[in-house]
């Protein structure tokens, strides 16, 4: 009897160890998202350095230059230290809609007016057209049209202002890596769900969201480990930086997050929004535009992870 009891105890202990090991392994496999509540140049550099990433070759810092006159683009004084740290070139692509950033010369002027040329070299990636990179595992796109200068850089920091978006529901890392890096023609392809390079189809909403996930995946597949993602959660309006007259934010500034996985990063930002005061309008916009479908489709095609481990490195971290 004692022998049987001893064996049962040993078996229970062994099962407990196996369960703990499995849980640890599962946790270890989740991508890490670093967070700081310090929205400052120092906080931005700190969350970037937490990634432990080593860029190779010329470094491109992809951001949105912001539509004039009043959009919530990331201010040069916030990002200057990070851009200088990596000796980066700030890059952008032209828009596919009328505005101050649809033509190359005007877009360069916007970049100058918004102060980006005061802190770094600046380039419109599609000023000389497009290059196509392959999309694998997708259902909407076979190829993704990015700016022709895309391949001039060995590494990319996709630096995004997290906010709402009139069509995508929200804009973060995936939007910046897909529509943001797409040439003007590539933007039309994504918005039309892969059905056209010349005609914008607003009615193909799910196809558009799925194409964003696939285009972002193509960028990550092309760059491998030479791309990282940072989302700044300040001035969180329901409107995108492509809107020159955005609605005033209802949500207080939250922080800065960084990861090597854009899916995990955007999911973490959305989870923070769900717990934020004043989130009603933004949550409505995301739901109304079915914005979560971008992450759902990413999961379906094996792109990134919606599960993550959040590591708080901020000044108020416990």
Secondary structure, DSSP 8 states (H G I E B T S, - for coil): -HHHHHHHHHHHHHHHHHHHHHHHHHHHHSEEEEEES--SHHHHHHHHHHT-----SSEEEE-----TTT-----HHHHHHHHHHTT-EEEE---SSSSTTSSHHHHHHHHHHTTGGGTS-EEETTTT-EEEEE--S-SS-SEEEEETTGGG-SEEEEEEE-EEETTTEEESHHHHHHTTTB-HHHHHHHHTTTS-SS---TT-HHHHHHHHHHHHHHHHHHHTTSEEEEEEE-S--SS-TT-TT----SS---EEEEES-HHHHHHHHHHHHHTSTT-HHHHHHHHHTTTTHHHHHHHHTT-S-S-EEEEE-STT--
